[in-house]
Amino acid sequence: MEKSEKLILARVLVGMISIAIVTLALLLYNEYSDLFYEQVEHLLVQSMIGSESPLVSQ
């Protein structure tokens, strides 16, 4: 193999791995985003318990 052929192969492999990682990240986000937001909301509510802010008391 020539050096240029190895570089093309490396670029193709890096591109395919990058596409796979982005696809996996999008699938995981779509699957677990609601759960993540519920946990964040729960943590925010728990951190504000006992606060005397009018917004929290409503």
SULNOR-V536185 format. One record per residue. N is the residue number from 1. D_FIRST is the distance of its C-alpha to the first C-alpha in Angstrom with 1 decimal. Layout:
BEGIN
<<N;D_FIRST> <N;D_FIRST>>
END
This chain:
BEGIN
<<1;0.0> <2;3.7> <3;6.5> <4;8.2> <5;6.2> <6;6.7> <7;10.1> <8;11.0> <9;10.4> <10;12.5> <11;15.0> <12;15.5> <13;16.1> <14;18.5> <15;20.2> <16;20.8> <17;22.1> <18;24.3> <19;25.7> <20;26.5> <21;28.3> <22;30.3> <23;31.2> <24;32.3> <25;34.3> <26;36.1> <27;37.0> <28;38.4> <29;40.3> <30;41.8> <31;42.8> <32;44.3> <33;45.4> <34;49.0> <35;49.2> <36;47.9> <37;50.5> <38;53.3> <39;52.5> <40;52.4> <41;55.7> <42;57.2> <43;56.3> <44;57.7> <45;61.0> <46;61.2> <47;60.8> <48;63.5> <49;66.1> <50;69.2> <51;68.4> <52;71.4> <53;69.5> <54;71.2> <55;67.8> <56;67.0> <57;70.5> <58;70.3>>
END
